[in-house]
Amino acid sequence: MDRYALGFLEVQGYSVALAAMDRACKTANITIHGMDCNNPPDEKNAVIPVMVQVKFTGSISDVQMALEVAREAACEYVSPNEVMIRCIPSSSKELHALLPLGKVRRK
Protein backbone atom coordinates (compact mmCIF):
# COMPACT_ATOMS: atom_id res chain seq x y z
CA MET A 1 0.00 0.00 0.00
CA ASP A 2 2.97 2.36 0.31
CA ARG A 3 2.73 3.15 -3.44
CA TYR A 4 -0.75 4.53 -2.97
CA ALA A 5 -1.46 8.20 -2.54
CA LEU A 6 -3.25 9.65 0.47
CA GLY A 7 -6.11 12.06 -0.01
CA PHE A 8 -7.60 14.42 2.54
CA LEU A 9 -10.82 16.39 2.20
CA GLU A 10 -11.65 18.87 4.94
CA VAL A 11 -14.97 20.65 4.74
CA GLN A 12 -17.57 22.31 6.94
CA GLY A 13 -20.51 20.01 7.60
CA TYR A 14 -20.87 16.25 7.95
CA SER A 15 -23.56 15.99 5.27
CA VAL A 16 -21.43 18.09 2.91
CA ALA A 17 -18.51 15.69 3.44
CA LEU A 18 -20.75 12.68 2.78
CA ALA A 19 -22.18 14.20 -0.42
CA ALA A 20 -18.70 15.15 -1.66
CA MET A 21 -17.22 11.73 -0.94
CA ASP A 22 -20.21 9.93 -2.43
CA ARG A 23 -19.51 11.64 -5.72
CA ALA A 24 -15.75 11.06 -5.36
CA CYS A 25 -16.25 7.32 -4.76
CA LYS A 26 -18.50 7.08 -7.81
CA THR A 27 -15.85 8.78 -9.95
CA ALA A 28 -12.57 7.28 -8.77
CA ASN A 29 -11.29 4.00 -7.34
CA ILE A 30 -10.53 5.08 -3.76
CA THR A 31 -10.87 3.57 -0.30
CA ILE A 32 -12.06 5.71 2.61
CA HIS A 33 -10.17 4.86 5.80
CA GLY A 34 -11.56 7.31 8.31
CA MET A 35 -13.37 10.52 9.12
CA ASP A 36 -12.65 12.97 11.88
CA CYS A 37 -14.71 15.88 13.19
CA ASN A 38 -13.51 19.08 14.86
CA ASN A 39 -14.90 22.49 15.66
CA PRO A 40 -14.14 25.14 13.02
CA PRO A 41 -11.67 27.90 13.97
CA ASP A 42 -14.43 30.51 14.32
CA GLU A 43 -17.15 28.18 15.58
CA LYS A 44 -19.29 30.93 17.16
CA ASN A 45 -19.78 32.57 13.77
CA ALA A 46 -19.80 29.40 11.67
CA VAL A 47 -22.93 28.58 9.71
CA ILE A 48 -22.12 24.88 10.12
CA PRO A 49 -20.33 24.30 13.46
CA VAL A 50 -18.32 21.20 12.51
CA MET A 51 -15.29 20.55 10.32
CA VAL A 52 -15.01 17.05 8.86
CA GLN A 53 -11.81 15.53 7.50
CA VAL A 54 -12.07 12.45 5.29
CA LYS A 55 -8.94 10.30 4.80
CA PHE A 56 -8.69 7.99 1.79
CA THR A 57 -6.22 6.20 -0.46
CA GLY A 58 -5.92 5.15 -4.08
CA SER A 59 -3.57 5.53 -7.00
CA ILE A 60 -2.19 9.02 -7.46
CA SER A 61 -4.46 9.70 -10.44
CA ASP A 62 -7.54 8.33 -8.64
CA VAL A 63 -6.86 10.38 -5.50
CA GLN A 64 -6.30 13.55 -7.53
CA MET A 65 -9.50 12.93 -9.51
CA ALA A 66 -11.45 12.20 -6.31
CA LEU A 67 -10.18 15.39 -4.67
CA GLU A 68 -11.22 17.58 -7.58
CA VAL A 69 -14.66 15.96 -7.82
CA ALA A 70 -15.12 16.19 -4.03
CA ARG A 71 -14.16 19.89 -4.07
CA GLU A 72 -16.65 20.62 -6.85
CA ALA A 73 -19.41 18.74 -5.03
CA ALA A 74 -18.69 20.42 -1.68
CA CYS A 75 -18.69 23.87 -3.28
CA GLU A 76 -22.30 23.30 -4.28
CA TYR A 77 -23.16 23.54 -0.56
CA VAL A 78 -20.46 25.72 1.06
CA SER A 79 -18.11 28.46 -0.11
CA PRO A 80 -14.75 27.42 -1.61
CA ASN A 81 -12.82 28.83 1.38
CA GLU A 82 -14.56 26.21 3.57
CA VAL A 83 -13.18 23.32 1.47
CA MET A 84 -9.59 22.11 1.72
CA ILE A 85 -8.01 19.24 -0.19
CA ARG A 86 -4.56 17.69 0.02
CA CYS A 87 -2.84 14.84 -1.81
CA ILE A 88 0.26 13.10 -0.48
CA PRO A 89 1.51 11.23 -3.56
CA SER A 90 3.74 8.79 -1.70
CA SER A 91 3.58 7.64 1.88
CA SER A 92 5.07 5.15 4.31
CA LYS A 93 3.30 2.06 5.63
CA GLU A 94 3.51 3.52 9.13
CA LEU A 95 1.38 6.48 8.10
CA HIS A 96 -1.39 4.19 6.83
CA ALA A 97 -1.84 2.81 10.35
CA LEU A 98 -2.93 6.28 11.48
CA LEU A 99 -5.66 6.73 8.84
CA PRO A 100 -8.53 5.03 10.68
CA LEU A 101 -7.82 6.94 13.92
CA GLY A 102 -10.26 9.70 14.75
CA LYS A 103 -13.50 10.55 16.51
CA VAL A 104 -15.75 8.84 13.95
CA ARG A 105 -15.40 5.05 14.16
CA ARG A 106 -16.34 2.27 11.74
CA LYS A 107 -18.09 -0.75 13.17
C-alpha positions as CSV (number, residue, x, y, z in Angstrom):
1,M,0.0,0.0,0.0
2,D,3.0,2.4,0.3
3,R,2.7,3.1,-3.4
4,Y,-0.7,4.5,-3.0
5,A,-1.5,8.2,-2.5
6,L,-3.3,9.6,0.5
7,G,-6.1,12.1,0.0
8,F,-7.6,14.4,2.5
9,L,-10.8,16.4,2.2
10,E,-11.7,18.9,4.9
11,V,-15.0,20.7,4.7
12,Q,-17.6,22.3,6.9
13,G,-20.5,20.0,7.6
14,Y,-20.9,16.2,8.0
15,S,-23.6,16.0,5.3
16,V,-21.4,18.1,2.9
17,A,-18.5,15.7,3.4
18,L,-20.8,12.7,2.8
19,A,-22.2,14.2,-0.4
20,A,-18.7,15.1,-1.7
21,M,-17.2,11.7,-0.9
22,D,-20.2,9.9,-2.4
23,R,-19.5,11.6,-5.7
24,A,-15.7,11.1,-5.4
25,C,-16.3,7.3,-4.8
26,K,-18.5,7.1,-7.8
27,T,-15.8,8.8,-9.9
28,A,-12.6,7.3,-8.8
29,N,-11.3,4.0,-7.3
30,I,-10.5,5.1,-3.8
31,T,-10.9,3.6,-0.3
32,I,-12.1,5.7,2.6
33,H,-10.2,4.9,5.8
34,G,-11.6,7.3,8.3
35,M,-13.4,10.5,9.1
36,D,-12.7,13.0,11.9
37,C,-14.7,15.9,13.2
38,N,-13.5,19.1,14.9
39,N,-14.9,22.5,15.7
40,P,-14.1,25.1,13.0
41,P,-11.7,27.9,14.0
42,D,-14.4,30.5,14.3
43,E,-17.2,28.2,15.6
44,K,-19.3,30.9,17.2
45,N,-19.8,32.6,13.8
46,A,-19.8,29.4,11.7
47,V,-22.9,28.6,9.7
48,I,-22.1,24.9,10.1
49,P,-20.3,24.3,13.5
50,V,-18.3,21.2,12.5
51,M,-15.3,20.5,10.3
52,V,-15.0,17.1,8.9
53,Q,-11.8,15.5,7.5
54,V,-12.1,12.4,5.3
55,K,-8.9,10.3,4.8
56,F,-8.7,8.0,1.8
57,T,-6.2,6.2,-0.5
58,G,-5.9,5.1,-4.1
59,S,-3.6,5.5,-7.0
60,I,-2.2,9.0,-7.5
61,S,-4.5,9.7,-10.4
62,D,-7.5,8.3,-8.6
63,V,-6.9,10.4,-5.5
64,Q,-6.3,13.5,-7.5
65,M,-9.5,12.9,-9.5
66,A,-11.4,12.2,-6.3
67,L,-10.2,15.4,-4.7
68,E,-11.2,17.6,-7.6
69,V,-14.7,16.0,-7.8
70,A,-15.1,16.2,-4.0
71,R,-14.2,19.9,-4.1
72,E,-16.7,20.6,-6.9
73,A,-19.4,18.7,-5.0
74,A,-18.7,20.4,-1.7
75,C,-18.7,23.9,-3.3
76,E,-22.3,23.3,-4.3
77,Y,-23.2,23.5,-0.6
78,V,-20.5,25.7,1.1
79,S,-18.1,28.5,-0.1
80,P,-14.7,27.4,-1.6
81,N,-12.8,28.8,1.4
82,E,-14.6,26.2,3.6
83,V,-13.2,23.3,1.5
84,M,-9.6,22.1,1.7
85,I,-8.0,19.2,-0.2
86,R,-4.6,17.7,0.0
87,C,-2.8,14.8,-1.8
88,I,0.3,13.1,-0.5
89,P,1.5,11.2,-3.6
90,S,3.7,8.8,-1.7
91,S,3.6,7.6,1.9
92,S,5.1,5.1,4.3
93,K,3.3,2.1,5.6
94,E,3.5,3.5,9.1
95,L,1.4,6.5,8.1
96,H,-1.4,4.2,6.8
97,A,-1.8,2.8,10.4
98,L,-2.9,6.3,11.5
99,L,-5.7,6.7,8.8
100,P,-8.5,5.0,10.7
101,L,-7.8,6.9,13.9
102,G,-10.3,9.7,14.7
103,K,-13.5,10.6,16.5
104,V,-15.8,8.8,14.0
105,R,-15.4,5.1,14.2
106,R,-16.3,2.3,11.7
107,K,-18.1,-0.8,13.2
